[in-house]
Amino acid sequence: MTYSSFINGFAQRSFRFDQFVEFLSNYDLLKGILVFALIWWLWFQNEDVRRKREALLAGMIASIPALAIGLTLSRLISRPRPLNETQFVFRAPYGENAAGWVNFNSFPSDHAVLFFALATGIFFASRRAGWSTFVYVTTMICLPRLYLGAHYLTDILGGGAIGTSLAWLANRQAIRKPLTSWALQWLDARPAQFYCFSFLVT
């Protein structure tokens, strides 16, 4: 609550800044394109190809059950968004409409679930790229959600823990190979079909 209050203290100081943060939060292409571009960049590197592809696939596959867990928790745990919390005086940034969030629970953040799972897969493929992705996800995807009142810090941490944990588990050696072997066999057998499908998914 204290951290959310601190972040909220910057709201309504600048109309242009509030609109910029809202743009960052709502523009889905900007949120995802850099993360998936990095995944594709690592996919086509010539060094240690098999291991990197297994790690990236494991992170992407793990994001599906992670999102399912996050969605289930959001339906079981009743927690209003900061924008709609009656016990927390939240100053809405310019242009932010609290009415649009009334029917949505706050915990956990599905953005954090998805992008921390993907970042963890990237981390197992490349430590340097992984750390950069964690920083990007935290500052450019999750922080705007805090600022706009869509989530509390604990929502972000909870979502990040779910996504990271499942992607970490999926990247255990005993799990990663059987989890990803079908996809790599598909790639070997029908590369055109595999890449067409993967392009659409990403």
C-alpha positions as CSV (number, residue, x, y, z in Angstrom):
1,M,0.0,0.0,0.0
2,T,2.8,2.4,0.9
3,Y,4.6,1.8,-2.4
4,S,1.4,2.2,-4.3
5,S,0.8,5.5,-2.5
6,F,4.3,6.7,-3.4
7,I,3.8,5.9,-7.1
8,N,0.4,7.4,-7.1
9,G,1.9,10.6,-5.7
10,F,3.2,11.4,-9.2
11,A,-0.2,11.2,-10.9
12,Q,-1.9,14.4,-12.2
13,R,1.3,16.3,-12.2
14,S,1.6,16.3,-15.9
15,F,-1.1,15.5,-18.5
16,R,1.4,14.5,-21.1
17,F,3.2,12.1,-18.8
18,D,0.0,10.5,-17.6
19,Q,-1.0,10.0,-21.3
20,F,2.4,8.6,-22.1
21,V,2.2,6.0,-19.3
22,E,-1.3,5.1,-20.4
23,F,0.0,4.6,-23.9
24,L,2.7,2.3,-22.7
25,S,0.2,0.3,-20.7
26,N,-2.5,0.0,-23.4
27,Y,-0.4,-0.5,-26.6
28,D,-0.1,-4.3,-26.7
29,L,2.2,-4.4,-29.7
30,L,4.9,-2.3,-27.9
31,K,4.7,-4.5,-24.8
32,G,5.1,-7.8,-26.7
33,I,7.1,-7.0,-29.8
34,L,10.5,-6.4,-28.1
35,V,10.2,-9.5,-26.0
36,F,9.2,-11.8,-28.9
37,A,11.8,-10.1,-31.2
38,L,14.4,-11.1,-28.6
39,I,13.0,-14.6,-28.5
40,W,13.4,-14.9,-32.3
41,W,16.8,-13.4,-32.2
42,L,18.0,-16.0,-29.7
43,W,16.2,-18.8,-31.6
44,F,18.3,-18.2,-34.7
45,Q,21.7,-17.8,-33.1
46,N,24.2,-20.4,-34.2
47,E,25.7,-21.1,-30.8
48,D,24.3,-23.9,-28.6
49,V,21.1,-23.9,-30.8
50,R,19.3,-26.9,-29.3
51,R,19.6,-25.9,-25.7
52,K,18.5,-22.3,-26.4
53,R,15.5,-23.4,-28.4
54,E,14.5,-25.9,-25.6
55,A,14.7,-23.1,-23.0
56,L,12.7,-20.6,-25.1
57,L,10.0,-23.2,-25.9
58,A,9.8,-24.2,-22.2
59,G,9.2,-20.6,-21.2
60,M,6.5,-20.1,-23.7
61,I,4.8,-23.4,-23.0
62,A,5.0,-22.8,-19.2
63,S,3.2,-19.4,-19.7
64,I,0.0,-21.2,-20.7
65,P,-0.6,-23.1,-17.4
66,A,0.8,-20.0,-15.5
67,L,-1.9,-17.8,-17.1
68,A,-4.5,-20.5,-16.2
69,I,-3.4,-20.4,-12.6
70,G,-3.4,-16.6,-12.6
71,L,-6.9,-16.5,-14.1
72,T,-8.2,-19.0,-11.5
73,L,-6.8,-17.0,-8.6
74,S,-8.2,-13.8,-9.9
75,R,-11.7,-15.4,-9.8
76,L,-11.2,-16.9,-6.4
77,I,-9.6,-13.9,-4.7
78,S,-11.8,-10.8,-4.4
79,R,-9.6,-7.7,-4.5
80,P,-10.6,-4.4,-6.1
81,R,-8.2,-2.6,-8.3
82,P,-6.5,0.4,-6.6
83,L,-8.6,2.6,-8.8
84,N,-11.7,1.1,-7.2
85,E,-10.6,0.6,-3.6
86,T,-12.8,2.6,-1.3
87,Q,-10.3,2.4,1.6
88,F,-7.4,3.7,-0.5
89,V,-7.7,7.2,-1.7
90,F,-6.3,6.8,-5.2
91,R,-5.7,9.8,-7.4
92,A,-6.4,8.6,-11.0
93,P,-4.0,9.8,-13.6
94,Y,-5.4,12.0,-16.3
95,G,-7.5,10.0,-18.8
96,E,-7.8,6.9,-16.6
97,N,-11.4,5.7,-16.1
98,A,-12.0,3.8,-12.8
99,A,-15.4,2.5,-14.0
100,G,-13.7,0.3,-16.6
101,W,-12.1,-1.8,-13.9
102,V,-15.1,-2.3,-11.5
103,N,-15.7,-6.0,-12.5
104,F,-12.1,-7.1,-12.5
105,N,-10.1,-8.3,-9.5
106,S,-6.6,-7.1,-9.0
107,F,-4.6,-10.2,-7.9
108,P,-2.5,-11.5,-9.6
109,S,-1.3,-9.4,-12.5
110,D,-1.7,-11.5,-15.7
111,H,0.8,-9.2,-17.5
112,A,3.4,-10.2,-14.8
113,V,2.5,-13.8,-15.1
114,L,2.9,-13.9,-18.9
115,F,6.0,-11.7,-19.4
116,F,8.0,-13.0,-16.4
117,A,7.4,-16.6,-17.7
118,L,8.7,-15.5,-21.1
119,A,11.6,-13.6,-19.5
120,T,12.6,-16.7,-17.5
121,G,12.7,-18.7,-20.7
122,I,14.9,-16.1,-22.2
123,F,17.1,-16.1,-19.1
124,F,17.8,-19.9,-19.5
125,A,18.7,-19.3,-23.1
126,S,20.9,-16.3,-22.4
127,R,21.8,-14.8,-19.0
128,R,22.5,-11.4,-20.4
129,A,19.4,-11.2,-22.6
130,G,17.4,-12.6,-19.7
131,W,18.4,-9.9,-17.2
132,S,17.7,-7.2,-19.8
133,T,14.2,-8.7,-20.4
134,F,13.5,-8.7,-16.6
135,V,14.4,-5.0,-16.5
136,Y,12.3,-4.2,-19.5
137,V,9.3,-6.2,-18.2
138,T,9.5,-4.6,-14.8
139,T,9.9,-1.0,-16.0
140,M,8.0,-0.8,-19.3
141,I,5.2,-3.3,-18.6
142,C,4.6,-3.7,-14.9
143,L,5.4,-0.3,-13.5
144,P,2.9,1.5,-15.7
145,R,0.2,-0.9,-14.4
146,L,1.1,0.3,-10.8
147,Y,1.0,3.9,-11.8
148,L,-2.4,3.7,-13.5
149,G,-4.0,1.9,-10.5
150,A,-4.6,-1.4,-12.3
151,H,-2.5,-3.3,-9.7
152,Y,-0.8,-3.2,-6.3
153,L,2.8,-4.1,-6.0
154,T,1.8,-7.4,-4.4
155,D,-0.2,-8.2,-7.5
156,I,2.9,-7.7,-9.7
157,L,5.0,-9.8,-7.3
158,G,2.5,-12.6,-7.1
159,G,2.1,-12.7,-10.9
160,G,5.8,-12.6,-11.4
161,A,6.3,-15.4,-8.9
162,I,3.8,-17.6,-10.7
163,G,5.2,-17.0,-14.2
164,T,8.8,-17.3,-13.1
165,S,8.2,-20.5,-11.0
166,L,6.5,-22.4,-13.7
167,A,9.0,-21.4,-16.4
168,W,11.9,-22.3,-14.0
169,L,10.2,-25.7,-13.4
170,A,9.7,-26.2,-17.1
171,N,13.4,-25.6,-17.6
172,R,14.6,-28.3,-15.3
173,Q,16.6,-30.8,-17.3
174,A,14.3,-33.7,-16.6
175,I,11.3,-31.8,-17.7
176,R,12.5,-29.5,-20.5
177,K,13.5,-32.1,-23.0
178,P,10.2,-34.2,-22.9
179,L,8.2,-31.0,-22.7
180,T,9.7,-29.5,-25.9
181,S,10.7,-32.5,-27.9
182,W,7.4,-32.7,-29.8
183,A,7.8,-29.1,-31.0
184,L,11.4,-29.6,-32.2
185,Q,10.4,-32.8,-33.9
186,W,7.6,-30.8,-35.6
187,L,10.2,-28.3,-36.6
188,D,12.5,-31.0,-38.1
189,A,9.7,-32.7,-40.0
190,R,7.7,-29.7,-41.2
191,P,9.7,-26.4,-40.8
192,A,7.4,-24.3,-43.0
193,Q,4.3,-25.4,-41.0
194,F,6.1,-24.9,-37.7
195,Y,7.3,-21.4,-38.5
196,C,4.0,-20.3,-39.9
197,F,2.2,-21.4,-36.7
198,S,4.9,-19.9,-34.5
199,F,4.7,-16.6,-36.2
200,L,1.0,-16.4,-35.7
201,V,1.3,-17.4,-32.0
202,T,4.0,-14.9,-31.2
